[in-house]
Amino acid sequence: MSMIIAGVMSGTSADGINVALVRLSARGQECPRHTLLAHAEYPFPAPVRRAILEMMNAELARVADLARLNFLLGELYAEAVAKTAREHRVKLDLVGCHGQTLYHQGVAARFLGRKLAVTWQTGEGAVIAARLGVPVVSDFRPADMAAGGKGAPLVPFLDYSLYRDQRVGRIAQNIGGIANLTAIPAGASLRQVLAFDTGPGNMVMDAVMEELFGKRYDRDGKISASGRVLDGVIAQLLRAHFFRQKPPRTAGREEFGREYVGRFLQICHGASKSDVVATATALTARTIADAVQRFVLPRFGARRKRRDHQMIVSGGGTRNPTLMAMLRDEIAPLGIGLHFSDEFGLPAEAKEAVAFALLAHETWHRRPSNVPSATGAKRAAILGKISYA
């Protein structure tokens, strides 16, 4: 029996809402089959985006505003899904909504006498269910964390479904606000999948553009293409503990947000604006390649022919040709070819939304969908909370 599910995602860059309408059919050996019916993107109004970014500042966020944002995002998610379903004449059975991450601390820290790992995705599922008249699965990450995991990454379940191959080792690389990868060795089972955050994706680049040029992002990578990469700055930044930390690991604005960007700009002091943007762009490409060399290639095995390895890129970063060229140059010496998820039938911008439609499907059928080898969880877990219409 098949279901039509809307997957809803808004990433750490807080650019807007991605909606994917997906038909999911009977479960295969480890993952159900899926067909993408439609995909749409809805930018956040500027005041909403500003409010979201302000709420990510844990020191300044006000409780009343956090509560209001939770309900507001529920309304906006519901409107985005309703519009997409209406335009494509689709009747929904279920919604899977990731929500907007405001805070993620994957490693336990002491609080009031207890050591806790915590996360917070906002966007009220009950509001979405009431407006759309269908059940909603939301708040996916806490169940994995309760099982001892870091609550991220969760997309590897989809990556394995899409990209596993008996002969080819593949790396599914997503570049959103944060960059993360899923490594699938040739012939791997789901238990052998490795996944982790490599470091900044678009987050540092976008913040630098905002600070230096008053623009939300480097359109078509034109400014970074005109600059020169400050290799000494990159080398200094790569010494940070995060990049040496073994997987599983996660990152967010706590690692690469406002404070990090402030330090980055201080280190680049005196350089031209275009050089600073080029360096921020190169930081994303270098940290991805560094993570692959340190942690992924050893898993793929020395006996494998290097030309067999593929990196399949998705996310907003694919729209930046300069970043893609830098990444291609960084991974070529490692014997890895660069591909786009579009080549495998899934538009780069739709991938994460499709992932949460798939995870919602598994939750609805009471099946676990975290990947313990990716998150560090002690056991498989059924993810999310269900709001009924």
RAHUSUL-V165972 format. One record per residue. NEAR is the number of other ideal C-beta (glycine too) atoms within 8 Angstrom. D_FIRST is the distance of its C-alpha to the first C-alpha in Angstrom with 2 decimals. Layout:
# RAHUSUL-V165972
NEAR,D_FIRST  NEAR,D_FIRST
This chain:
# RAHUSUL-V165972
4,0.00  7,3.79  10,6.91  14,10.45  16,12.97  16,16.73  19,18.65  17,22.30  12,25.26  15,29.03  12,31.05  10,34.41  11,36.27  13,35.24  10,35.19  10,32.35  12,28.66  15,25.97  15,22.66  14,19.71  17,16.70  15,13.81  10,10.36  13,8.56  9,5.99  7,5.79  6,9.19  7,12.19  3,15.53  7,16.36  11,14.34  12,10.88  8,11.28  12,12.18  7,13.74  13,16.54  9,16.77  10,20.02  12,22.51  10,25.57  9,28.48  10,30.73  6,34.04  13,35.32  6,38.48  6,41.47  6,42.43  10,38.95  12,38.97  8,42.47  10,41.48  13,38.58  9,40.95  10,43.57  12,41.21  12,40.60  9,44.29  6,44.16  4,47.91  6,48.05  12,44.80  6,45.45  6,43.31  6,43.29  11,42.15  12,39.34  8,38.07  8,38.40  12,36.62  11,33.64  10,33.19  9,34.17  14,31.54  15,28.90  10,30.09  12,30.22  15,26.72  12,25.38  9,27.51  13,26.36  15,22.64  10,23.43  10,25.59  14,23.14  13,20.30  7,22.98  8,24.49  9,21.30  5,20.07  10,16.75  5,15.24  13,14.19  7,11.89  15,13.81  17,16.92  20,18.19  14,21.99  12,24.36  12,27.42  10,30.93  11,32.64  11,36.12  11,37.15  13,35.94  9,38.11  11,36.33  6,39.47  5,40.86  8,44.10  6,46.42  7,46.14  3,48.17  4,48.72  6,45.17  6,43.56  8,40.29  11,37.73  8,36.19  14,33.97  8,33.38  13,30.72  12,31.39  14,29.47  10,28.67  15,24.98  9,25.96  11,27.50  19,24.47  15,22.24  8,25.00  11,25.51  13,21.93  6,20.68  10,17.55  11,17.47  16,18.99  17,19.09  15,22.58  9,25.51  16,23.81  13,27.03  9,28.87  12,26.67  17,27.49  14,31.12  7,31.28  13,30.34  8,33.30  14,31.73  13,32.89  14,29.75  13,29.52  12,28.36  17,24.63  14,23.56  13,24.11  16,20.56  13,19.56  13,22.75  16,22.02  12,18.59  10,20.40  12,23.82  8,24.18  9,26.30  5,28.24  6,31.47  9,31.60  13,32.16  13,30.61  15,31.33  15,28.94  13,31.50  14,30.64  15,33.63  15,33.23  11,35.91  13,35.74  17,35.05  15,32.74  15,31.59  16,29.17  15,30.81  14,28.78  10,31.24  11,30.71  6,28.58  10,27.87  5,25.37  9,23.81  6,26.76  8,29.23  15,28.17  12,31.00  17,30.67  14,33.23  11,34.96  12,37.67  15,39.61  14,40.10  16,37.95  16,38.97  14,40.33  14,43.90  17,44.18  13,43.12  11,45.42  14,48.32  14,47.77  10,47.79  8,50.94  9,52.90  9,51.82  4,50.22  8,47.03  6,43.45  9,42.92  15,44.58  6,43.31  7,42.73  13,44.59  9,47.90  13,49.91  16,48.86  9,49.64  7,53.16  14,53.86  6,54.94  10,53.05  12,55.19  6,54.60  6,56.77  11,54.61  13,51.43  8,53.17  8,54.24  10,50.80  10,49.17  6,51.40  7,49.38  5,47.93  9,44.34  11,44.31  7,45.69  7,43.32  5,41.00  9,37.20  10,35.23  11,36.68  12,35.67  11,37.64  12,37.78  10,40.49  8,42.31  8,43.12  12,43.21  12,43.81  8,47.00  6,49.33  11,48.27  13,48.77  8,52.18  8,53.22  14,51.91  11,54.04  7,57.04  9,56.80  12,56.63  6,59.60  3,61.91  9,59.41  6,58.57  10,55.51  11,53.83  13,54.56  15,52.92  17,49.71  17,49.78  15,50.23  13,47.33  17,45.13  11,46.47  14,45.82  20,42.06  13,42.25  11,44.67  14,42.83  17,39.63  12,41.65  11,43.58  14,40.47  17,39.12  9,42.48  7,43.00  13,39.67  13,37.25  9,39.39  6,40.62  9,37.02  11,36.52  8,39.51  3,42.88  3,42.32  10,39.58  4,40.89  8,40.87  6,39.90  10,36.52  16,35.64  11,33.74  14,33.36  14,30.49  16,31.41  15,29.48  15,30.43  12,33.22  14,35.85  12,34.80  5,36.51  15,39.84  8,41.32  13,44.16  15,41.91  13,39.88  8,43.18  12,44.47  15,41.36  9,41.49  8,45.16  12,44.55  13,41.94  8,43.56  5,46.22  12,43.51  7,42.19  12,38.93  7,37.72  10,36.25  10,33.05  10,30.85  14,27.11  8,27.15  7,28.06  9,24.72  5,22.70  12,22.58  9,25.36  12,27.57  11,27.53  12,23.74  15,23.11  16,23.63  14,21.60  15,18.62  14,19.34  16,19.10  17,15.77  20,14.56  17,16.65  15,15.38  14,11.74  14,13.34  16,15.57  11,13.08  7,11.65  5,15.38  8,15.77  8,18.95  11,19.14  16,22.87  12,24.76  13,27.88  8,29.84  15,29.54  15,30.19  8,32.50  12,30.55  6,31.57  7,28.05  7,24.36  12,23.35  10,20.45  15,21.39  13,21.96  7,22.51  10,20.34  11,22.00  5,20.61  9,21.38
